Amino acid sequence: MQYSAIASSSANAEPAKHLRLNAIRLVFASTLLAMLTTSCAQSPDALAQGNGSSGTASSSTSIANKKSMETNHQNASPEVPQMTAEEISKRMLDLMGKIKTAEDISAKNLEIATGLKVYVNADNPDKYAVGAKITDTWFFNIKVISGSKGGKSSRLIFSFDDQTHSDADMTPICKVDFDAYLKRLTELGFQSEPYYGEHNRLIYWNFSRGKVELQISLCGESNEKATHKCVSMIVIDV
């Protein structure tokens, strides 16, 4: 999903330009909302640990769901938001520092924390999402499943997503790397411990403070900088 402006001086190009912009905005809104109805991809290690659903929204959303979302939200046509990886990392760290109860990741508070429009599932207000473009390759997405009913915990899933599905280098989103997250979360009072997979490979770090549990998944920046760990996904349970 890419956002590109079409420059043209001809009168006939203007209607096409606006049609394309509206189409891009519509796809962005419906994609965010489709996240609320699809299952999440899980790493084998997360499944083995029984941590529930964590990861980015599945790319196998049914055509019916997509058409339904487009129909329900065809009049929204929001501007495609954009934010740097550094800015959203700072906002996420600020949010994590404030989380004490599930209310702290409500749709209203998530909108305040990100400064972006949060999209609520019309059929289930306990599910909502927000996201933005970082580069033509990278987007970030946040999905929340509220546990307001039945005393269940609420879960927030934050992820940096490669829209090209090409295993792109994480350099554009790694200026605030895992070491920076670890340092700041420690300052905020979180206890932490790493989780290792097969062949003693570091998979993710667990963080906890009171009733708040975090799991941060890691990925090497690039083939040339494989040991430089970047944050790829954060799962928050509260």
C-alpha positions in Angstrom: 0.0 0.0 0.0 1.7 3.2 -1.2 0.6 6.8 -1.3 1.7 8.7 -4.4 0.5 12.1 -5.6 0.0 12.4 -9.4 1.2 15.7 -10.7 -0.4 16.9 -13.9 -1.1 20.2 -15.5 -3.9 19.0 -17.8 -7.5 19.6 -16.9 -8.4 16.0 -17.7 -5.9 14.7 -15.2 -7.5 16.4 -12.2 -10.6 14.1 -11.9 -8.3 11.0 -12.2 -6.1 12.4 -9.5 -8.9 12.8 -7.0 -10.4 9.4 -7.8 -7.0 7.8 -7.1 -6.5 9.7 -3.9 -9.9 8.7 -2.7 -9.3 5.1 -3.6 -6.0 5.0 -1.6 -7.7 6.6 1.4 -10.5 4.1 1.2 -8.2 1.1 1.0 -6.2 2.4 4.0 -9.4 2.8 6.2 -10.8 -0.6 5.1 -7.5 -2.4 5.7 -7.3 -1.1 9.2 -10.8 -2.1 9.9 -10.3 -5.5 8.3 -7.6 -6.1 10.9 -10.4 -6.2 13.5 -12.0 -9.2 11.9 -9.1 -11.4 10.9 -6.9 -13.7 12.9 -3.3 -12.8 13.8 -0.2 -14.4 12.5 1.7 -16.1 15.3 5.4 -17.2 15.6 6.0 -20.8 16.4 7.7 -19.8 19.7 4.7 -17.6 20.7 2.3 -20.5 20.1 4.6 -22.9 22.0 4.5 -20.6 25.0 0.7 -20.3 24.9 0.7 -16.5 24.7 -2.4 -16.3 22.6 -2.7 -14.4 19.3 0.0 -12.0 18.6 1.4 -10.6 15.3 0.2 -8.7 12.3 -3.2 -9.0 10.7 -3.5 -12.0 8.4 -3.2 -11.2 4.7 -5.9 -13.9 4.0 -8.8 -11.6 4.8 -11.9 -12.9 2.9 -13.2 -11.0 -0.1 -16.5 -10.8 1.6 -15.0 -9.1 4.7 -13.1 -6.6 2.5 -16.2 -5.8 0.5 -18.3 -5.4 3.7 -15.7 -3.0 5.2 -15.5 -1.0 1.9 -19.3 -0.7 1.8 -19.7 0.3 5.5 -16.9 2.9 5.3 -17.0 4.2 1.8 -17.8 7.7 3.0 -14.9 8.0 5.5 -12.1 8.5 3.0 -9.5 9.7 5.6 -6.2 11.2 4.6 -3.5 8.6 4.7 -1.5 9.6 7.8 2.3 9.5 8.0 4.6 9.4 10.9 8.3 8.6 11.5 9.4 5.5 13.2 11.1 7.6 15.9 7.9 9.5 16.6 5.7 6.4 17.0 8.4 4.6 19.1 8.5 7.6 21.4 4.7 7.7 21.6 4.6 3.9 22.3 7.2 4.2 25.1 5.2 7.1 26.6 2.0 5.0 26.4 3.7 2.0 28.0 4.9 4.1 30.8 1.4 5.2 31.6 -0.4 1.8 31.3 -1.7 0.6 34.7 -5.2 -0.6 33.7 -7.1 -1.7 30.6 -8.7 1.7 30.4 -5.3 3.2 29.5 -5.5 1.5 26.1 -9.1 2.4 25.4 -9.9 3.8 21.9 -10.0 7.3 23.3 -6.7 7.0 25.1 -5.1 5.3 22.1 -6.2 8.2 20.0 -4.6 10.7 22.4 -1.4 8.6 22.7 -0.9 8.3 18.9 -2.4 11.6 17.8 -4.2 9.6 15.0 -7.8 8.7 14.2 -8.7 5.3 15.7 -11.1 3.1 13.8 -13.6 1.1 15.8 -15.3 -2.0 14.6 -18.9 -1.1 14.1 -20.0 -4.6 14.9 -17.8 -4.9 18.0 -16.7 -1.7 19.8 -14.2 -3.8 21.9 -12.0 -4.1 18.7 -10.3 -1.0 17.3 -7.2 -0.2 15.3 -4.9 2.6 14.1 -1.9 2.8 11.7 0.1 5.1 9.5 2.7 5.1 6.8 6.4 5.4 7.7 8.0 4.9 4.3 6.8 3.4 1.0 7.9 0.0 2.4 7.1 0.3 6.1 3.9 1.0 8.0 3.0 0.6 11.6 -0.3 -0.9 12.9 -1.9 -1.1 16.3 -4.8 -3.4 17.1 -6.6 -3.6 20.4 -9.0 -6.3 21.6 -10.6 -5.0 24.8 -11.4 -7.5 27.5 -14.0 -5.2 29.1 -16.5 -8.1 29.3 -16.1 -11.1 31.5 -13.1 -9.8 33.4 -10.7 -10.8 30.6 -7.5 -8.9 30.1 -7.2 -6.5 27.2 -4.5 -6.9 24.5 -2.7 -4.4 22.3 -0.6 -5.5 19.4 1.8 -3.0 17.8 3.8 -4.0 14.8 6.1 -2.6 12.1 4.9 -4.1 8.8 6.8 -4.5 5.6 4.1 -3.8 3.0 6.2 -5.3 0.2 6.6 -8.6 1.9 10.2 -8.7 0.7 12.0 -9.1 4.0 13.1 -5.5 3.6 15.9 -4.1 5.7 14.6 -2.6 9.0 17.0 0.3 9.0 14.3 2.9 8.4 12.5 1.8 11.6 15.5 0.9 13.8 16.8 4.3 14.8 15.0 3.7 18.1 16.4 0.1 18.5 15.7 -2.6 21.1 18.5 -1.3 23.4 16.7 2.0 23.6 13.4 0.3 24.4 15.1 -1.9 27.0 16.8 1.1 28.7 13.6 3.2 28.8 11.3 0.4 30.0 13.8 -0.4 32.8 13.7 3.3 33.8 9.9 3.0 33.8 10.1 0.2 36.4 9.6 -2.9 34.2 11.3 -6.2 35.1 12.6 -8.0 32.1 14.0 -11.4 30.9 14.9 -12.7 27.5 13.3 -15.8 25.9 15.6 -18.0 23.8 14.4 -20.5 21.1 16.3 -23.2 19.3 20.0 -23.1 19.1 20.0 -20.5 21.8 18.6 -17.9 19.5 17.1 -14.8 21.1 13.4 -14.6 20.1 11.8 -11.9 22.3 11.9 -10.2 25.7 9.3 -10.4 28.4 8.6 -7.3 30.5 6.3 -7.0 33.5 5.2 -4.3 35.9 2.2 -4.9 38.2 -0.6 -6.2 36.1 1.0 -5.1 32.8 2.8 -7.7 30.7 4.8 -6.9 27.6 6.4 -9.1 25.0 8.8 -7.5 22.5 9.7 -9.5 19.4 13.1 -8.7 17.8 14.6 -8.9 14.3 18.1 -8.1 13.0 18.4 -4.8 11.2 19.7 -6.4 7.9 21.8 -9.2 6.6 24.9 -7.0 7.1 23.8 -5.9 10.6 22.1 -9.1 11.9 23.2 -8.6 15.5 21.7 -5.1 15.7 18.3 -5.9 17.2 15.2 -3.9 16.1 11.8 -4.0 17.5 9.4 -5.7 15.2 6.3 -6.3 17.4 5.0 -5.5 20.9 2.2 -7.3 22.6 0.8 -5.7 25.7 -1.6 -7.5 28.1 -3.3 -5.7 30.9 
